[in-house]
Amino acid sequence: MNKSIKILSLLLALLTLTFVFVSCSGGESGAKETEAPKDVVFDLSALGTALSKVKYEDEMAEITDDAVISAIYPEVSGAVKKVIYGGSGATPEEIILCEFESADAANSAKARFEKHLEDKKGIFDTYNAEYRPLLDKAVLEVIGKYVIYSVSADADAAKAAIEAAKK
């Protein structure tokens, strides 16, 4: 009798664990690369203008020269549209907005943007280190087929501008 109770208890414990794992895996992940519907459309020029108006320590200017963009921002390769703002380089502040052919392409590009962010952190660990904390609050989002990257003195205002720009 004692042995059968132990076996029954073990079976019930295994069944309970099975239900826990099945219910937790329900097919949806708690953290997704793309939370917004795939039909979100951004006017990148308008979003760039809105983001350029949040607080920055540096003077921001739009970068439109393709040769400069190719040399300084290789992470934007493959983008069908891009809007980039940069400063003097004395701070890590910048805005990089890209539209890709698909959400899959944007998700693939995210790794390049993450590397760009990590490279900037390495630079600003020693160079103008007082601006290094700005990189810890960088905004890097993949929304549908868009990659949105912003480093500013006011990350919350940047996030609000992004939310307001969603159509």
C-alpha positions, 0 to 999 in steps of 0.5 A, a space after each residue: 500500500 505504501 509503495 502504491 501511494 508513492 507511485 501515485 504521488 510521483 505520477 501526480 507530481 509529474 502530471 502537475 509539472 507537465 501541465 505547468 510546462 504546457 501552460 507556460 509554453 502556450 505558443 506565445 513568448 512573453 518577449 517578442 522581437 516585434 510586438 506591434 502588428 506588421 502593418 505599422 507604418 512609419 514616416 521615417 522623415 517625420 519620425 526623424 524630425 520628431 526625435 531630433 527635437 528631444 533633448 540632446 547634449 550635442 547639436 544634431 544634424 541629418 546625415 544624407 551623404 550615402 558615402 558617409 552613411 556607408 562608411 560610418 553606419 554599416 548596420 543600415 545595409 539592406 535598408 530600403 529607406 533610412 534617416 540618420 541624425 548625428 552630432 559632432 561625435 563628442 557624445 554618442 547621441 544619434 538617431 538611426 531609422 531604417 525600413 527593411 523589406 520585411 520584418 524578418 530582414 529587420 529582425 536580422 538587422 537588429 544584431 548589427 544595431 546591437 553590435 553598433 551599440 556595444 561598440 559605442 559603449 566601448 568607445 565611451 567607456 574611456 572617451 568622454 566617459 560622462 556621456 557613457 550613461 546615455 548608451 545604457 538608456 538607448 532605444 533599440 526597437 524592431 517594429 514590424 519591418 522597421 529598426 529604430 535606434 536612438 541615443 539621446 539625453 531623454 530616452 523617455 521622450 524618444 520613446 514617446 515620440 516613437 509611440 506617437 509616430 505609429 500609424 
